[in-house]
Amino acid sequence: MSKPLVIISCGQGKVWSKDPGCGPTPAGDAYTGAPFKVNRKYAECFAESWVILSAKYGFIRPDFIIPEPYETTFLRKSTRPVTTDILRRQVKEMRLDCHPAVVGLGGKKYREAIEAAFADSGAELHFPFAGLPLGKMMQATNKAIEATAPP
């Protein structure tokens, strides 16, 4: 069986908080929070390929250059997060719908965004840590990485 596409949520912690002058940064290095780091490890262990779901930019590859800090979230519509229509278009343009299995890692709003984006794709969606509080989700993710076996 082939490995899935893994989608990980971006994070609130970003490199610019510690180094405001660091300038444009690849997405894979821009997010510095513990949940992002754990999810990235999971993706690197178990994915055929992986992307980040940014509330501002939508689906982005780890080498996508983020030009500057931002504070956009799916949790607050006032921050103007990316729309479902844009996410659906990105799924097709980036050929993310070519993966038969997709694993989503992140909170409820990110899970909902992934479900909406892939609704017509035919991909089998998995959210192995859905419903767990953040700390438990991170523990379960670390346990899967240590066991070198996805849940």
N, C-alpha and C positions, 0 to 999 in steps of 0.2 A: 504494500500500500504506500502511495506517495505521501510525502509530508504535506501538511496544510499551509495555507497562507495564515500568518498570525498578524492580527491587528492589535496594536497596543495604544492605549490612550496617552495623550500628551500629559503634561503635568504642570502644576502651578509653579513649582520651583524651576527657575531657569538660570542659566549661566550668568546673565546680566545682573542678577541680584548680588553675586559675589564679585563680579568684574564688570562694572557698568561700561567700561570702555572697550570691551573685547570685540565689538563690531559684529558683522554678519557671521553666522555660525551654522554649520550643518545641523539639521534637526536631531540626528542621532546623538549629538554632543550638547545640544541646547538645553535639554530637559535634565535637571539634576536631582530631582526628588527621589526618595527611596522607592516608592511604588513604580516609577518609570524604570529605574535601574533593575529592579527584580523582574519586571515584565520583559525588559529588553533581553536579559539573560535567558529567560524562558524561550523567547522568540529565536534567539541565536542557537539554542539547544535543539528545538523541535520543529522549526519552520523550514519549508522550502524557500520561502522569502517572507519578509515582513515589512509592514508599513505602520506608520503612526497616524492616528486619527487626531488631528488638531481641530479644535473648535473654530479657529480662525481660517486655516488654509484647507481643511478637509483632509483627504488621504494624501500623505506625503511620504516619500521614501527617506531613509535615514540620511542620504546625501543632499536632500533638498536644503537650500540655503535660506535660513530665516534671517531677514535683514536687520531686525531690531526687536526689542522686547515687546510683548503684548500681553493683555489680560482679557482674553475672550474665553468664555466658558458656555457649555450647553446648559449649565445650571441657571444662568441669568440671561433671558432674552434681550435685556437692555444692552448687553455687550455685543449684540448682533452676530451670533454664531453662524457658521456656514449653513446653508439650507439643505434640505433633503434632496431637492432637485439637483443641486450642484454635486452632492455626494453620489447620486445615482449616475450622473454624467461622468464623474471621475472613475467610478467602478468600471464603466465601459471603456473610457479613453485609456485608462491604465491597465486594462485587461485583467482586472482583479477578479472578474467573473469567470475567468478560465480555470480557476482553482475549484475543484469539486468540494473541498472542505475548507472552511474558514473558522479559525479560532479567534474569538474576541476576548481581550483582557482589559478590564476597566470597570468603572462604576455604571450604575443603572442608566444614566442619560447617554453615555457613550454606547452602551449595549443597544439602547433604543435607536440611536443614530445608525449603528451598523445594521440592525435588523431592517430599518427602513431603506437604507441604501442598497441592500442586497435582496430586497423583497422579490424582485422579478428575475433574479439571476439563476436560480436553480441550485445554487451552492448550498451545501449542508452547513448550517451555522452551529457552532459549539461555544458555549460560555462556561468553561469548567469550574469557575469559582464564583459564579453568579449568586447573589444573595448573601454572600459572606461579608461581615464587617471588614474594613480595610486591613486591620492587623491580622485577622484570620486568613484573609485572601493572600496576604504576603507570606504568611507561614505556609499555606498550602502550596503556593507557587514555588517557594524555596524547597519544600519537601519533594515536589515533582522533579525539580532540577537535580537535587541530590540523588534521587533514585534513578535519574536519567530515563524516566518513563513518564510520558504525559498521562494525566488522569483519564 
